[in-house]
Amino acid sequence: MRTLKALAELCTFQIKLGELHLPSYELTSEEKKLYDTSSDLFWHLIQKGLEEKVIGQVEDEQVYIDRVQEESESLTRVTLQTTF
């Protein structure tokens, strides 16, 4: 425990509050052949996941679809807020 405390005292990393630090994803050369934007890839992966794990495999598919919609709206709001 003393070693952990000593190590923590050496760390000076700080995160500014009130700012968003969202990662950006750069498409690989292979992905660029298939998708115009990282958003296109994102939605492709969402659709693929729903098809592989939800559609026809769970009792109430709409719960999952609604959750994807809710989360995507949250991401859109955050992204738009950082643009302006």
Secondary structure in CASP SS format (residue, H / E / C, confidence):
PFRMAT SS
TARGET T0000
AUTHOR 0000-0000-0000
METHOD secondary structure of the structure
MODEL  1
M C 1.00
R H 1.00
T H 1.00
L H 1.00
K H 1.00
A H 1.00
L H 1.00
A H 1.00
E H 1.00
L H 1.00
C C 1.00
T C 1.00
F C 1.00
Q C 1.00
I C 1.00
K C 1.00
L C 1.00
G C 1.00
E C 1.00
L C 1.00
H C 1.00
L C 1.00
P C 1.00
S C 1.00
Y C 1.00
E C 1.00
L C 1.00
T C 1.00
S H 1.00
E H 1.00
E H 1.00
K H 1.00
K H 1.00
L H 1.00
Y C 1.00
D C 1.00
T C 1.00
S H 1.00
S H 1.00
D H 1.00
L H 1.00
F H 1.00
W H 1.00
H H 1.00
L H 1.00
I H 1.00
Q H 1.00
K H 1.00
G H 1.00
L H 1.00
E H 1.00
E H 1.00
K H 1.00
V C 1.00
I C 1.00
G C 1.00
Q C 1.00
V C 1.00
E C 1.00
D C 1.00
E H 1.00
Q H 1.00
V H 1.00
Y H 1.00
I H 1.00
D H 1.00
R H 1.00
V H 1.00
Q H 1.00
E H 1.00
E H 1.00
S H 1.00
E H 1.00
S H 1.00
L H 1.00
T H 1.00
R H 1.00
V H 1.00
T H 1.00
L H 1.00
Q H 1.00
T H 1.00
T H 1.00
F C 1.00
END
